[in-house]
Amino acid sequence: MAAEPVWSVDPRTGKPREQVAVEATADEVDRAVRSAQATREALADRELRAAFLRTAADLLDASGEHVVEAADAETALGPVRLTGELARTTAQLRAFAEVVEDGSFLDVRIDLPDPTATPPRPDLRRWKIPLGVVAVYAASNFPLAFSVPGGDTASALAAGCPVVVKAHPDHPATSELCASLLRRAAVKAGLPEDVVVLVHGFDAGLELIRHPLVAAAGFTGSIRGGRALFDAAVTRPVPIPFHGELGSLNPVVVTEAAAAERAEEIGAGLAGSMTLGAGQFCTKPGFVLAPRGADGDRFLDALTAAVSETEPSVMLDHRMRDAFVAGVAERAALAGVDTPVTPGAGGAHTVSAGVLAVDAAVFADGCHHLLLEECFGPVTVVARYSGLEEVTAVLGLLPGNLTAGLHIADDDPDAAPLLAELTPLAGRVLVNGWPTGVAVAPAQHHGGPYPATTSTSTSVGATAIERWLRPVTYQSTPDHLLPPELRDGNPLGLPRR
């Protein structure tokens, strides 16, 4: 059977641009995983790992113009957005190089023997070791920062895990270019190029998650696709960790006091956030609880005016465009739903942003659950409430989220109780801000209760490395047999407890 071609497609026209590769067969996936597995010993050198990550960042920066051009041709995200995304991607690689050098991620803990303890304590020395080959499933909406050179790849490599990336079909040429730069960086830093291997194809993705040498997986994408891979990961003969980011509504609550204080500012801010990148951010605020009354009207009017001025935009591919058009039409057809700005098709290849408005009381009948599900694209739902009881009732219906937002006024009496109600719903809670934009920082958490993610880990920030490690304790082991990181005298100068 002939291998299926992999085409690069222009989302602005829907037409193929060029054949980039062919889909990997089961044998090719097997070879890719085994080639990656063979690099584990070389990748164990922390000094080489740090040098590799920095070299990769340098090569991506040096090829920035070419990388941005390739990504824009396949995603229509625009040079400005993609230039910023590339800077974020290379900064993330360099940040993980610092994590590797610091060594805190090894979490070294040493308990010296104490025969007088009850029970007696032997010599115990604990640290963390890499799991093995990591399968990374690239995201559609971030062709750089959450794809081949993105956070899953960077953190896995930093942990000492080789990576096999399943390219996203929306940007195969960009994926090939970035993979070639990473592989070149590995060689330049003194590592085998197969510390990063790229494969294409839907079936290849299934073969990858089932491969016995794959030790963990990272995924960013839809609930349907991510859940299928998650189920495959945990039903293997030997289950493996699956860190999936699947979907998020990212609810926002605007208090009565906040609406009275700055309704127009909040409405304009929401419009900018929910239309950013054609509404294709995983942190897009897709559901907003705003008060009824004159102040809530001012908020909705400002939101309506700002969204009405938004130009039609191109989504990542025509399949997503069609799903958005169908999704907003289905939601707008529900009883009691108004359309202050009607979302939908903006043209043969574009979509128009919109706003759906509904009374919060309608959710009591259980017939409007669709409004509480993510709709990927530039649309948000505004639910008008009267009193905290209605807010509480609606929040009780929401699934897990990456983010939850709260807009309050100074000395707002509703701030504390609402913050307490939002905290269980999300991995990041924002006050008087918008969730689009995820800073790469040690304290960042990009994850949340299911279905936002399938684990309690983060995919952004220094602690993302923890996903690809497992602890091991050595008991009563002679010093010369211990890894250098655990030996007496701390010869490597690592942070240790």
N, C-alpha and C positions, 0 to 999 in steps of 0.2 A: 504493500500500500504506500503510495507516494506521500511524502511529508507535506503537511499543510503549510502554505506560505504565510508569513506574518507581514502585514502591510502597515505602513504608516499612513494615517488618514488625516486630511485637513478638516477640522471641525467647522471651519467657516463655510465650507462648501459641501462637506460630506464625501468628497472625492478622494480616492487613494492617491498618495504622493509617490511612494516607492516601496518595493519589497525590501524589508530590512533583514529578515531571517526566515527560518522555518521552525515550526513547533517541534519541541524536543520529544523524542520517542521515550518509551520506558527504559530502554537500554542506555540512552543518552543521559537521562536523569540519574540512572544508577552510576554511570561513569562520573557525572558531575559531583555527586555526593561523595563518592569514594576518593575523587581527586581532592576535594576539600578536606575530607577526613585525614588525608595523608599529610596535611600541612600543620596539624595540631602541635606537633613537637616544636617546629620552628616558631610558631606563633606564641609559644609559652614564654618567650623572651620579652619581658616587659619593656625593656629599652627599645627593642626593635619595633614593638607594637606602637609605642608613642611616636617614634620616628615615622612609621608608616602612616599614622593618622594625620600627622602634620604635613607629610609629603603629599598625601591625597588632597588635603585642603589647598596646598600650594598649586598643584596641577589643575584642580578645578578652577581656581581663581585665574590662573594663567590662560585657561581656555574659556574664560567666562563668556566672551562674546559669542563664541561658537555654541556653547552649551545653552545660553539664553535663546539664541536664534532657533536651535533645534527644538527646544521645549515650546516656544511660542508657536512654531509651525504645527505642533501636534496638539496643543491645548487651548490656544487662543487666549491665554491668560495675560498676554501683553508683556513687553520688555521691562516696564517699570516694576510690576509685581514680581516677575521672575528674577530680575536683578537683585531685588531684596531677598527673595527666597534663596538664591544662590549664596548670598552673604550669610544668611542664617545657617545654611547647610555647612559651609566651610568653618564658620565660628563653632558650630556644634562638634565638628571633627576635632578642632583644636582644643575645645573644652574637654573632650574625652581623653585626649593625649595628656592633659594635666591630671585628670582623674587617675589614669594609669600610673603616672609618675608619683603621685602623692601616695598611693597604696592603701588609703583608708578603706577602699571598697573591699579589700581582702578580709576586713573585719577580724584581725588577728586578736585572739583572746588566750591568755595563758594563766592557768591556775597551777601554782606550784604544789607539790605534795604536802599533805598535812595529816600525819598519822593520828593526831589527837582529835581530829574532827569526828563527828558522829553522823553517818558512818565515816570511816577513814577515807581521805581523799587522795587519789593517785595523782601523778603528774598528767595534766590534761592540756593539750594545745590545739586550738581550733582555728581554722581559716576557711576561706571559700575557694573553690576550684571551678574552672569552666565546665559547662555541661557537655559540650561537643558541638557538632555541626548544627547551625541554626538555619532554618528555612525562613526567609523573609518574603512576604507577599506585598508588593509595592502598591501604593495608593494611587488613585486616579487624579485626585484634586491637588496633590503636591508632587509634581514630577521630579523634584529634587529633594526637598526636606523630609518627605515621608516615602521615598522610593529607593532607588539603587544606592545612592550615597547618604541616605537619610538616617534618622535617629535609631531605627532598629538595627541597621547595618553597623553604624558607628559604635553603638553600645555593645553589640555582640562581639565585634572585633576587639574592642577595648577590654572585654572580659576574657579574651583569649579564645573565642569561638570562631572557627571558619564559617563563612556564610554562603549559602546558595540562594540567590534571589530569583523569584518568579516575577518576571517583568509584567507590568500592567499593559494590556493591549492598547490602551489609549496613547501611550508614548513609547513605542518600542525603539525608535531611533535614538531618542534621548537616553533610554536605558542602556543601549549598546555603547553609546558614547561615554556615559558616566562609568559603566563597568570597565571599559578599556582604560580609562584614566585611573581607576582604583587599582587595576591589575598592574599597570605600569608603575604606579606609586609603590606597590608591594615590592616589585623587583628592585626599584631604585633604593628602597630602604633595607634591602637584604633579605626579603622574604619570598617564598614561592608565590607566583601570580595566582595560583588557585586558592589562596585564602578567600578570594571572592570569585564566584562562578555565577553566570547568568543563564537562565533557561526561559523559554517562551512556551505558552500554550496552556489551555484549560486543563487538559488531561495531564500535562506535565505537573501542574500544581497539585493534582490529586496524588500522582505518583510520589511527589516530593513529601507530602505529609505522611505517607504510609511507609516511607523508606526506613528500614530498621536502624540505619546509622544517623538519621536525623534525631537530634536530642531535644529540640524545642522549636517553637515557631512564633513569629510575630506577623500580625495581619492588621491592615487598616482598610476598611471598606464597608460593604452593606451588611445588614443583619442576616439576610438570607445566605450570602456567600460565606460570611464569617462563621455562621452557625454550622454550616455544612462541614467546613474544615475543622471547627472545634470538635464536632461529634466524631469526625474521623480520627482526630488526634487522641481523644480519650477512649476510643474503642479499639485502638491498636492492641496487639498482644502485649506490648509494653507501652502503656499510655505515656504521653509526653506533655509538658506544659505548653499551653497555647495562649498567647497573650494577644487577644483580639480587640480592636476598637471597631465597634459595629454600627453605632448610630446614636444620635442624641438630639433631643428637642431643645435643650438649653433654656429652661423657663426663666422668665423675669417677672418680678413683682414690683409695681410702682405704687407706693403708698399714697394715701390721700394728701398727706402733708407735702410730699415731694411733687405731686401734680400741681398743687396750689402754688408751690414756690417756683417751679421752673418747667412747666408743662411743655413749652415750645422747645426748650433745649433738649429735653428727654426724647421728644418725638423726632427731632432732627437726628439725634445720636442713634436712635434705633434704626432709622432709615439707612444711615450710612453703614451700620453694622450688618443688617440683614441683606443688603444688596452687594456687599463687598465680595468681589470675585464671583459675581453672578449668583450669590447665595450658596456657593459651593464649599464653604468652610464647615468643618465638622463642629465648630463652636458657634455657628450662626444662631442668634436668638430666634427661635421659631414659634414661641408661645409666650404671650405677655398678658399678665393680669393687671388691668388698669381700672381705676374707680369710675363708677357712673357719675353723672353730674357735670356741671359746667367746666370744672378743671380737667376732668377726663376727656371732655369734648375738645378742649384746647389741645390736649396731647394728641388725640386722634387726628385733629385737623392738621397739626404740624407734621405728623407722620405721613398723612395722605398727601400733603403738598410736596414734601420732599421726595417721596416715592414716585409721584406723578412726573417729576422732572428727570427721573432716571431713564437713560436711553436703553433700548433693547440690547440684550447681551447674548453672546455665543456661549453655550455650555460646552462641557468637555467632549461630549460626543452626541450624536443624534439619538441614540438610545436613551440617554439621560434627558435630553430635551423632550422627547416624546413622553417619557414617564412623568416629567414635571407637568406638562400640559394636561395629561390625563388625570394626574393627581389633584391638581388645583381645581379642575372642573368637577371632579367627584366631591371635593370638599365644599365648593361653592354651591352645589346643588342640595346640600343638606338643609333641612328646615331651620329657619331662624338665622341663617348665615347671610350677612350683608357683605358687599364687596365695595368698600370705599375706593379702592383701586383694583380693577379686575386683572388678576394675573393670567398668563397664558402665552399663546404663540405671539411672538412679535414680528414674525416673518417666516420664510421657508427654513431659515437656519438659526433663528434667534428666539428668545423668550422675553416677555415683558414682566417686570416686577409687579407685585401686587400685595394688597392687604385684605385679609378676611376678618370680619368683626362679628362677634356673637355675644349674647348675654350669658354670663357665667352660670346662670341657673339652669341652662339647657343640659348641662352635663349630669344632672341628677337623674335623667331618664335612661342613661346608659346607651343612647343611640348616636352619640356624637364622638365616639372613641377615636374615629379617624382624625379628628382635629388634634388629638393628643399624640399623634405619631409624626415622626420626622417626615417632612416633604423636602427632598433635596433640590435646592434652587431658591430663587429670590422671592420668597413669600413668608409672611409671618401672620399668626393668628392673634388677634386682640380680643380677650375675654373681659367684659365689663362686669365688675362686682360691686356689691353693696355690703360692706362690713367684712371683718376678718373671718366670720364664720364661713362665708362663701369662698374666700381664699383658701382656707383650711380644707374645705370639702374638695375643691378642685386639685389642690396639691396632693391630696391623698390618693388621687387617681393616676398620678404620673409615674412612669417608669424611671429607672436610673438614668443619670445624665452626666456628661462631662463637666458641665458648668451649671450654675444657678446664679441669677442676678437679683439684686435688691437695690432699688432706688429710694432713698430716704431723704428727709430734711434734718436740719439740726434739731437735736432734742426731740426726735420723732418717737412718740410713744409706741408705735407699732414696730419699731426697728428690732428690738431684742426678740420678741416672740416670733417674728417672721424669719429672722436669721436662724433661730433654733429649728424652725420647720423646714427650711431649705437645706440645712446642712446634711441631713440623711439622704438627700436626693442627688448629690453631686460630689465630684472629686475636687472641684474648685468653686468657691463661693465668692462672688464679686459684689462689692458695695459701691454704688454710684459710678459704675464703669460698664464697659461692654466686653463680651467674652472673645470676640474675634481678635486674634493676636495672642500667641502663647509664648511668653518669654522663656528663653533657654537659660535656666538658672538652677542652682542647687536646691532651692526650696520649691521649685515648680512641681505640680502634680497634674498630669494629663491622663486622666482615667476616671472611672466612676463606677457606681453600681450597675449591674447588668440591666439593659443591653448596651450601655455605654462601652463597657469593656468586660472581658471574660475573666479578668483577674483583678487583684487589688493593687497592681503595680502601675507605674507611670511609664509612658513612652517618651516623655520629654524631661530633660534635666538629668543631673548626675546620677540619681538613684535608679535611672532606667537600666543601668548596668546590672542591677541585682537580679533581673529576670533570667539572666543567663549563667548564674552561679549556683552552686550548692555547697553547704558546709560539710567539712570533714574534721573529725577530732582524732588526734593521735594520743594514745594513752601509754604512759611509761615507756616511751620510745627513746632509745639512745640518741644523744645529740647529733652524732655524725650521720644518722639515718634520716633525720628530719629534713624537710625542705629548708633552705636557707632562711626563709621568711619567719620560721618558727624557732630557730636555734638560739641558744643562750647568747647573751651579749648583743642581740639584735644587729647582726653584721650588715644588714641592708638599711638600717635606720628607718624602719617603718613605724607608723603609728600603731601602738599595741596597747591592749588593756591587760 
